[in-house]
Amino acid sequence: MSRPILIVTGLALAAAVGVQAARVLDLDAGMTAVAAPAALLDGCGDVPEAVALADTLRLRGIAIDRALADLDRRKDEIAAAEQRLKARLVQLRDAKAAAADGTASRRAGVEQGIERLIAVYDAMKPAEAAAVLATLPPDFAAEILIRVQPETGARIIAAIEPGQAAILTTHMGARRLQTE
């Protein structure tokens, strides 16, 4: 066969397939059903089963429409709740960050206060520092003694009454074990 004849034959077959496809699509368009309750029951009033079936289908259609509307409403409620939760989460994260900043600044302030207190005890005469530390709670006095210069701490402990000095050194040892 020659090439032009093959081309013409192929085009003819393609055209035939196109016509068939158009017919099939047209048939599908004609097969769609639109349920109109009044038209469905025309001529079927004497068949109670048909009337009951049409009424049941109508009621089911109404129930489905209501269920779909309810689902849409719930979907909207869930989306709104999700937005509120996201906003609350942002607020909580901001509050947590602010609290962490506040805690860090308080710790820094406390640490600065302790450092100043330690500097005061370092500057005091050992006998005066011993008299003050003897009146403080043992755990607090031990914390101060741990942080002062070792030489100053030794002079202060030497100036404290021996029983009180034993209690303070016991607390100092326990405090050092806790920090290690």
Buried (B, 14 or more C-beta within 10 A) or exposed (E): EEEEEEEEEEEEEEEEEEEEEEEEEEEEEEEEEEEEEEEBBEEEEEEEEBBEEBEEEEEEEEEEEEEEEEEEEEEEEEEEEEEEEEEEEEEEEEEEEEEEEEEEEEEEEEEEEEEEBBEEBBEBEBEEBBBBBBEEEBEEBBBBBBBBEEEBBEBBBEBBEEEBBEBBBEBBEEBEEEEE
